[in-house]
Amino acid sequence: MGQGLATEVATALVGWHRQFADHVPLWAYVSPGNHACTRVLDKVGFRRPGAVECRGEVCPPFRLPAGAEPGASLG
């Protein structure tokens, strides 16, 4: 449990996105209560602009702003 594989994969994805498609926002959606995924997305630079409904539940979307540094705040 908690071996860092998801963070490693997400970091690689963000790196690829930065290199080839940074002009396009990257979005991720997380099921409510999935705190591990939420932490991974926070670590690699995703931000939470609001909430959307998915499968009848409110799901927090995450957006990776162009050029955002991991761990940077929106403010």
Summary of the structure (lengths in Angstrom):
residues: 75
radius of gyration: 12.4
end to end distance: 33.0
largest distance: 35.3
contacts: 165
relative contact order: 0.22
helix: 35%
strand: 20%
